[in-house]
Amino acid sequence: MVLRGYVPTSEETLQTLAALRLQSLNSDFSTHAPFPRLEELFPPHVLHARLPPPPHRPPTKCRGARLRAGLLAGGLWGQALAKQRAERDQRLRGRLREEGASTMAAIVEKWKLLQGMGRPEAMAAYMALVREWPGFGSTLFDVDLHVVRPRLGVLQGQLWQWASLTPLSLQSPVGCGPQHLWLGIGAKAVSLYKPGEPEPLDSFCYGRISSFGASDSSTFRLSVEDRDLLFETSQVDEIAQLLNTYLTSAGAQQLPRPQEPPTSPPTSEPTVLPQGLCTAAGPWQHRPPVGSSHS
């Protein structure tokens, strides 16, 4: 979970977690201790994020310009461009090695500070740091939120709208495109996160979820009070099974079941909707481990 980037926290904390892992694996620092590869201790995407982005090349608009560019690419100009790309890739690889060496050195320095810490204590300190994230314990799924629409019978005559999440609500402005998010499914609530951010955009207690289901093999629908949220994901079945498990274990009086989108006309009587949001989690404040693990 940490190495995959699913625990959003500072690089300092990630280095401390890596040092605690080394202490758990190898005990006290020693030059003769076996060193795991950096990617087995530290999230690789953090190092890649330090690299400069590739240069932006505006697309050629004119057909003639595209044709000339294609002809040039096959000649000397194309060879020059290929040489430039190879040189740039080589510089990026060198920069990545430097960043990796610097990060490993920082991890080792923190490891040295853990002198005398036993394996159980190191593991406990590691878990204490990870548990500081409010989303700890949730299963995270990569999803693309495509649309939010009012549910039938709540607001009539409105089409699907692009979703805007600040936070999710019908009162939020609309008009942006699909958004890549983390869908976190926990024992008490379903939450939506922007990747890398510790606080959720919105959380839904299970009492607010009226139904859910698969529109097709890659599209998942979640109905929350007066909204239908449509996600694209490759893990539709896993999401549905996990929601069923948590809803069943919660022992709700009326469990939402996977349903097809409603086709019958809505009843004339308005639906009484539950009020209030889930209790918001407090800001995640990093607290370093106490005692000998403090760095």
C-alpha positions as a Markdown table, in Angstrom:
| # | Residue | x | y | z |
|---|---|---|---|---|
| 1 | Met | 0.0 | 0.0 | 0.0 |
| 2 | Val | 2.8 | 2.4 | 0.9 |
| 3 | Leu | 5.0 | 1.4 | -2.1 |
| 4 | Arg | 2.1 | 1.8 | -4.5 |
| 5 | Gly | 1.5 | 5.4 | -3.3 |
| 6 | Tyr | -1.8 | 4.7 | -1.5 |
| 7 | Val | -0.6 | 6.4 | 1.7 |
| 8 | Pro | -0.4 | 10.1 | 0.9 |
| 9 | Thr | 2.2 | 11.7 | 3.2 |
| 10 | Ser | 5.4 | 13.7 | 3.1 |
| 11 | Glu | 8.7 | 12.4 | 1.7 |
| 12 | Glu | 10.1 | 12.8 | 5.2 |
| 13 | Thr | 7.5 | 10.3 | 6.6 |
| 14 | Leu | 8.1 | 8.0 | 3.7 |
| 15 | Gln | 11.8 | 7.9 | 4.5 |
| 16 | Thr | 11.1 | 7.2 | 8.1 |
| 17 | Leu | 8.8 | 4.3 | 7.1 |
| 18 | Ala | 11.6 | 2.9 | 4.9 |
| 19 | Ala | 14.1 | 3.2 | 7.8 |
| 20 | Leu | 11.7 | 1.4 | 10.1 |
| 21 | Arg | 11.3 | -1.3 | 7.5 |
| 22 | Leu | 15.0 | -1.8 | 7.4 |
| 23 | Gln | 15.2 | -1.9 | 11.2 |
| 24 | Ser | 12.5 | -4.6 | 11.2 |
| 25 | Leu | 14.3 | -6.6 | 8.5 |
| 26 | Asn | 17.9 | -6.2 | 9.5 |
| 27 | Ser | 17.9 | -4.9 | 13.1 |
| 28 | Asp | 20.6 | -2.3 | 13.8 |
| 29 | Phe | 22.5 | -0.6 | 10.9 |
| 30 | Ser | 25.5 | -2.5 | 9.6 |
| 31 | Thr | 27.5 | -2.1 | 6.4 |
| 32 | His | 27.3 | -5.8 | 6.1 |
| 33 | Ala | 23.5 | -5.9 | 6.3 |
| 34 | Pro | 21.7 | -6.9 | 3.1 |
| 35 | Phe | 20.1 | -3.8 | 1.4 |
| 36 | Pro | 16.8 | -4.2 | -0.5 |
| 37 | Arg | 16.4 | -2.3 | -3.7 |
| 38 | Leu | 15.1 | 1.3 | -3.2 |
| 39 | Glu | 11.8 | 0.4 | -5.0 |
| 40 | Glu | 11.2 | -2.2 | -2.2 |
| 41 | Leu | 11.5 | 0.6 | 0.4 |
| 42 | Phe | 10.3 | 3.8 | -1.1 |
| 43 | Pro | 7.5 | 4.6 | -3.6 |
| 44 | Pro | 9.2 | 4.9 | -7.1 |
| 45 | His | 6.6 | 7.5 | -8.3 |
| 46 | Val | 7.9 | 10.0 | -5.8 |
| 47 | Leu | 11.4 | 9.9 | -7.4 |
| 48 | His | 9.9 | 10.2 | -10.9 |
| 49 | Ala | 7.8 | 13.2 | -9.8 |
| 50 | Arg | 11.1 | 15.1 | -9.2 |
| 51 | Leu | 12.1 | 14.8 | -12.8 |
| 52 | Pro | 11.3 | 17.7 | -15.2 |
| 53 | Pro | 8.3 | 17.1 | -17.5 |
| 54 | Pro | 9.0 | 16.4 | -21.1 |
| 55 | Pro | 9.0 | 19.5 | -23.4 |
| 56 | His | 5.6 | 20.3 | -24.8 |
| 57 | Arg | 5.3 | 20.3 | -28.6 |
| 58 | Pro | 2.2 | 22.1 | -29.9 |
| 59 | Pro | 0.4 | 20.0 | -32.6 |
| 60 | Thr | 0.8 | 21.1 | -36.2 |
| 61 | Lys | -2.6 | 22.3 | -37.4 |
| 62 | Cys | -2.0 | 22.6 | -41.2 |
| 63 | Arg | -2.1 | 19.4 | -43.2 |
| 64 | Gly | 0.8 | 20.6 | -45.3 |
| 65 | Ala | 2.8 | 21.3 | -42.2 |
| 66 | Arg | 2.2 | 17.8 | -40.9 |
| 67 | Leu | 3.3 | 16.4 | -44.3 |
| 68 | Arg | 6.5 | 18.4 | -44.3 |
| 69 | Ala | 7.1 | 17.3 | -40.7 |
| 70 | Gly | 6.7 | 13.7 | -41.7 |
| 71 | Leu | 9.1 | 14.0 | -44.6 |
| 72 | Leu | 11.7 | 15.7 | -42.4 |
| 73 | Ala | 11.3 | 13.1 | -39.7 |
| 74 | Gly | 12.4 | 10.5 | -42.2 |
| 75 | Gly | 15.6 | 12.3 | -43.1 |
| 76 | Leu | 18.4 | 14.1 | -41.3 |
| 77 | Trp | 16.0 | 16.1 | -39.1 |
| 78 | Gly | 14.5 | 12.9 | -37.9 |
| 79 | Gln | 17.9 | 11.5 | -37.0 |
| 80 | Ala | 18.7 | 14.7 | -35.1 |
| 81 | Leu | 15.5 | 14.5 | -33.1 |
| 82 | Ala | 16.1 | 10.9 | -32.3 |
| 83 | Lys | 19.6 | 11.8 | -31.0 |
| 84 | Gln | 18.1 | 14.6 | -28.9 |
| 85 | Arg | 15.6 | 12.3 | -27.4 |
| 86 | Ala | 18.2 | 9.7 | -26.6 |
| 87 | Glu | 20.4 | 12.3 | -24.9 |
| 88 | Arg | 17.5 | 13.6 | -22.9 |
| 89 | Asp | 16.6 | 10.1 | -21.8 |
| 90 | Gln | 20.1 | 9.5 | -20.7 |
| 91 | Arg | 20.1 | 12.7 | -18.7 |
| 92 | Leu | 16.9 | 11.7 | -17.0 |
| 93 | Arg | 18.2 | 8.3 | -16.1 |
| 94 | Gly | 21.3 | 9.9 | -14.6 |
| 95 | Arg | 19.1 | 12.4 | -12.7 |
| 96 | Leu | 17.0 | 9.5 | -11.5 |
| 97 | Arg | 20.0 | 7.6 | -10.2 |
| 98 | Glu | 21.2 | 10.7 | -8.4 |
| 99 | Glu | 17.8 | 11.2 | -6.8 |
| 100 | Gly | 17.7 | 7.5 | -5.8 |
| 101 | Ala | 21.1 | 7.7 | -4.2 |
| 102 | Ser | 20.2 | 10.8 | -2.3 |
| 103 | Thr | 17.0 | 9.3 | -1.0 |
| 104 | Met | 18.7 | 6.0 | 0.0 |
| 105 | Ala | 21.4 | 8.0 | 1.9 |
| 106 | Ala | 18.6 | 9.9 | 3.8 |
| 107 | Ile | 16.9 | 6.6 | 4.6 |
| 108 | Val | 20.2 | 5.1 | 5.9 |
| 109 | Glu | 20.8 | 8.1 | 8.2 |
| 110 | Lys | 17.3 | 7.6 | 9.7 |
| 111 | Trp | 18.0 | 3.9 | 10.0 |
| 112 | Lys | 21.1 | 4.7 | 12.1 |
| 113 | Leu | 19.0 | 6.7 | 14.5 |
| 114 | Leu | 16.9 | 3.6 | 15.3 |
| 115 | Gln | 19.9 | 1.9 | 17.1 |
| 116 | Gly | 18.6 | -0.5 | 19.7 |
| 117 | Met | 15.0 | -0.7 | 18.5 |
| 118 | Gly | 13.7 | -4.2 | 18.4 |
| 119 | Arg | 11.7 | -5.7 | 15.5 |
| 120 | Pro | 8.3 | -5.6 | 17.2 |
| 121 | Glu | 8.8 | -2.0 | 18.2 |
| 122 | Ala | 9.9 | -1.1 | 14.7 |
| 123 | Met | 6.8 | -2.8 | 13.3 |
| 124 | Ala | 4.6 | -1.1 | 15.8 |
| 125 | Ala | 6.1 | 2.4 | 15.0 |
| 126 | Tyr | 5.7 | 1.7 | 11.2 |
| 127 | Met | 2.0 | 0.8 | 11.6 |
| 128 | Ala | 1.4 | 3.8 | 13.9 |
| 129 | Leu | 2.6 | 6.1 | 11.2 |
| 130 | Val | 0.5 | 4.5 | 8.5 |
| 131 | Arg | -2.6 | 4.5 | 10.7 |
| 132 | Glu | -2.4 | 8.3 | 11.0 |
| 133 | Trp | -3.9 | 8.5 | 7.5 |
| 134 | Pro | -7.7 | 8.8 | 7.9 |
| 135 | Gly | -8.3 | 6.4 | 5.0 |
| 136 | Phe | -6.2 | 3.6 | 6.6 |
| 137 | Gly | -8.1 | 0.3 | 6.5 |
| 138 | Ser | -10.0 | 1.2 | 3.3 |
| 139 | Thr | -9.6 | -0.7 | 0.1 |
| 140 | Leu | -8.7 | 1.8 | -2.6 |
| 141 | Phe | -9.7 | 1.4 | -6.3 |
| 142 | Asp | -8.5 | 3.6 | -9.2 |
| 143 | Val | -11.6 | 5.0 | -10.9 |
| 144 | Asp | -12.5 | 7.7 | -13.4 |
| 145 | Leu | -15.6 | 9.6 | -12.3 |
| 146 | His | -17.4 | 10.6 | -15.5 |
| 147 | Val | -20.7 | 12.1 | -14.6 |
| 148 | Val | -23.0 | 13.1 | -11.7 |
| 149 | Arg | -26.7 | 13.3 | -12.4 |
| 150 | Pro | -29.7 | 14.0 | -10.2 |
| 151 | Arg | -31.6 | 10.8 | -9.6 |
| 152 | Leu | -35.0 | 10.3 | -11.3 |
| 153 | Gly | -37.8 | 11.5 | -9.0 |
| 154 | Val | -35.5 | 14.2 | -7.4 |
| 155 | Leu | -34.7 | 16.6 | -10.2 |
| 156 | Gln | -36.5 | 15.9 | -13.5 |
| 157 | Gly | -35.5 | 17.0 | -16.9 |
| 158 | Gln | -31.7 | 17.2 | -16.3 |
| 159 | Leu | -29.3 | 15.3 | -18.4 |
| 160 | Trp | -26.0 | 13.7 | -17.2 |
| 161 | Gln | -23.5 | 16.4 | -16.2 |
| 162 | Trp | -19.8 | 16.4 | -16.0 |
| 163 | Ala | -18.8 | 16.1 | -12.4 |
| 164 | Ser | -16.9 | 18.8 | -10.4 |
| 165 | Leu | -15.7 | 17.7 | -7.0 |
| 166 | Thr | -15.1 | 20.4 | -4.4 |
| 167 | Pro | -16.8 | 18.5 | -2.7 |
| 168 | Leu | -19.3 | 16.3 | -4.6 |
| 169 | Ser | -22.7 | 17.8 | -4.5 |
| 170 | Leu | -25.4 | 19.1 | -6.8 |
| 171 | Gln | -24.6 | 22.5 | -5.6 |
| 172 | Ser | -21.0 | 22.3 | -7.0 |
| 173 | Pro | -20.3 | 23.9 | -10.4 |
| 174 | Val | -20.3 | 21.5 | -13.3 |
| 175 | Gly | -18.6 | 21.5 | -16.7 |
| 176 | Cys | -15.3 | 19.8 | -16.3 |
| 177 | Gly | -14.3 | 16.4 | -17.8 |
| 178 | Pro | -13.8 | 13.0 | -16.2 |
| 179 | Gln | -11.6 | 13.0 | -13.1 |
| 180 | His | -9.2 | 10.2 | -12.0 |
| 181 | Leu | -9.9 | 9.4 | -8.3 |
| 182 | Trp | -9.4 | 6.9 | -5.6 |
| 183 | Leu | -12.6 | 5.2 | -4.5 |
| 184 | Gly | -12.0 | 4.1 | -0.9 |
| 185 | Ile | -14.4 | 1.4 | 0.5 |
| 186 | Gly | -14.1 | 1.0 | 4.3 |
| 187 | Ala | -16.1 | -0.5 | 7.1 |
| 188 | Lys | -18.1 | 2.6 | 7.8 |
| 189 | Ala | -18.2 | 4.7 | 4.7 |
| 190 | Val | -17.3 | 5.1 | 1.0 |
| 191 | Ser | -14.9 | 8.0 | 0.2 |
| 192 | Leu | -13.5 | 9.7 | -2.8 |
| 193 | Tyr | -10.0 | 11.0 | -2.9 |
| 194 | Lys | -7.9 | 12.9 | -5.3 |
| 195 | Pro | -4.8 | 10.7 | -5.7 |
| 196 | Gly | -2.0 | 11.8 | -3.3 |
| 197 | Glu | -4.3 | 13.9 | -1.1 |
| 198 | Pro | -4.9 | 12.7 | 2.5 |
| 199 | Glu | -8.3 | 14.2 | 3.0 |
| 200 | Pro | -11.4 | 12.9 | 1.0 |
| 201 | Leu | -13.3 | 15.0 | -1.4 |
| 202 | Asp | -16.5 | 13.5 | 0.0 |
| 203 | Ser | -17.6 | 10.5 | 2.2 |
| 204 | Phe | -20.8 | 8.6 | 2.1 |
| 205 | Cys | -22.1 | 6.6 | 5.1 |
| 206 | Tyr | -23.7 | 3.4 | 4.0 |
| 207 | Gly | -27.1 | 4.7 | 5.2 |
| 208 | Arg | -26.9 | 7.3 | 2.4 |
| 209 | Ile | -26.3 | 4.8 | -0.4 |
| 210 | Ser | -29.6 | 3.8 | -1.9 |
| 211 | Ser | -28.4 | 1.4 | -4.7 |
| 212 | Phe | -25.4 | 0.4 | -6.7 |
| 213 | Gly | -24.8 | -1.7 | -9.8 |
| 214 | Ala | -22.8 | -2.3 | -13.0 |
| 215 | Ser | -24.0 | -0.7 | -16.2 |
| 216 | Asp | -21.5 | -2.9 | -18.1 |
| 217 | Ser | -18.2 | -4.7 | -17.5 |
| 218 | Ser | -16.3 | -1.4 | -17.0 |
| 219 | Thr | -18.9 | 1.0 | -15.7 |
| 220 | Phe | -20.1 | 1.2 | -12.0 |
| 221 | Arg | -23.0 | 3.3 | -10.8 |
| 222 | Leu | -23.4 | 4.4 | -7.2 |
| 223 | Ser | -26.6 | 6.1 | -6.1 |
| 224 | Val | -26.2 | 8.4 | -3.1 |
| 225 | Glu | -29.4 | 10.1 | -1.9 |
| 226 | Asp | -30.2 | 12.6 | -4.7 |
| 227 | Arg | -27.2 | 11.7 | -7.0 |
| 228 | Asp | -26.1 | 9.0 | -9.3 |
| 229 | Leu | -22.3 | 8.8 | -9.7 |
| 230 | Leu | -21.0 | 6.9 | -12.7 |
| 231 | Phe | -17.4 | 5.5 | -12.6 |
| 232 | Glu | -15.3 | 3.8 | -15.2 |
| 233 | Thr | -13.1 | 1.1 | -13.7 |
| 234 | Ser | -11.6 | -2.3 | -14.5 |
| 235 | Gln | -12.6 | -3.6 | -11.0 |
| 236 | Val | -16.4 | -3.5 | -11.2 |
| 237 | Asp | -16.9 | -6.9 | -9.7 |
| 238 | Glu | -14.5 | -6.4 | -6.9 |
| 239 | Ile | -16.1 | -3.1 | -5.9 |
| 240 | Ala | -19.6 | -4.6 | -5.9 |
| 241 | Gln | -18.5 | -7.6 | -3.9 |
| 242 | Leu | -16.8 | -5.5 | -1.3 |
| 243 | Leu | -19.8 | -3.1 | -0.9 |
| 244 | Asn | -22.1 | -6.1 | -0.5 |
| 245 | Thr | -19.7 | -7.5 | 2.2 |
| 246 | Tyr | -19.6 | -4.3 | 4.2 |
| 247 | Leu | -23.3 | -3.7 | 3.9 |
| 248 | Thr | -24.2 | -7.2 | 5.0 |
| 249 | Ser | -21.8 | -7.0 | 8.0 |
| 250 | Ala | -23.2 | -3.6 | 9.0 |
| 251 | Gly | -26.6 | -5.3 | 9.4 |
| 252 | Ala | -28.5 | -2.5 | 7.7 |
| 253 | Gln | -32.3 | -2.9 | 7.8 |
| 254 | Gln | -32.7 | -2.3 | 4.1 |
| 255 | Leu | -29.6 | -3.2 | 2.2 |
| 256 | Pro | -29.0 | -1.6 | -1.2 |
| 257 | Arg | -28.8 | -4.2 | -3.9 |
| 258 | Pro | -27.2 | -4.0 | -7.3 |
| 259 | Gln | -29.9 | -2.7 | -9.6 |
| 260 | Glu | -30.3 | -1.7 | -13.2 |
| 261 | Pro | -31.0 | 2.0 | -13.9 |
| 262 | Pro | -34.7 | 2.7 | -13.2 |
| 263 | Thr | -36.9 | 2.8 | -16.3 |
| 264 | Ser | -40.3 | 3.2 | -14.7 |
| 265 | Pro | -41.7 | 6.7 | -14.2 |
| 266 | Pro | -41.2 | 8.1 | -10.7 |
| 267 | Thr | -43.9 | 8.2 | -8.1 |
| 268 | Ser | -45.7 | 11.5 | -7.5 |
| 269 | Glu | -44.8 | 11.5 | -3.8 |
| 270 | Pro | -41.3 | 12.9 | -3.1 |
| 271 | Thr | -38.7 | 10.6 | -1.5 |
| 272 | Val | -37.7 | 11.4 | 2.0 |
| 273 | Leu | -34.0 | 11.6 | 2.0 |
| 274 | Pro | -31.6 | 11.1 | 5.0 |
| 275 | Gln | -30.1 | 14.3 | 6.2 |
| 276 | Gly | -26.5 | 15.1 | 7.1 |
| 277 | Leu | -23.1 | 14.0 | 6.1 |
| 278 | Cys | -20.7 | 11.5 | 7.5 |
| 279 | Thr | -18.6 | 12.8 | 10.4 |
| 280 | Ala | -15.6 | 14.5 | 8.8 |
| 281 | Ala | -12.3 | 13.2 | 9.8 |
| 282 | Gly | -9.9 | 15.8 | 11.4 |
| 283 | Pro | -6.8 | 16.9 | 9.5 |
| 284 | Trp | -4.0 | 14.4 | 9.3 |
| 285 | Gln | -1.1 | 15.7 | 11.3 |
| 286 | His | 2.1 | 13.8 | 11.1 |
| 287 | Arg | 3.5 | 12.7 | 14.5 |
| 288 | Pro | 6.9 | 11.0 | 14.4 |
| 289 | Pro | 7.4 | 7.8 | 16.4 |
| 290 | Val | 8.4 | 8.4 | 20.0 |
| 291 | Gly | 11.6 | 7.2 | 21.7 |
| 292 | Ser | 14.5 | 5.9 | 19.7 |
| 293 | Ser | 12.5 | 6.0 | 16.4 |
| 294 | His | 12.3 | 9.8 | 16.5 |
| 295 | Ser | 14.2 | 11.4 | 13.6 |
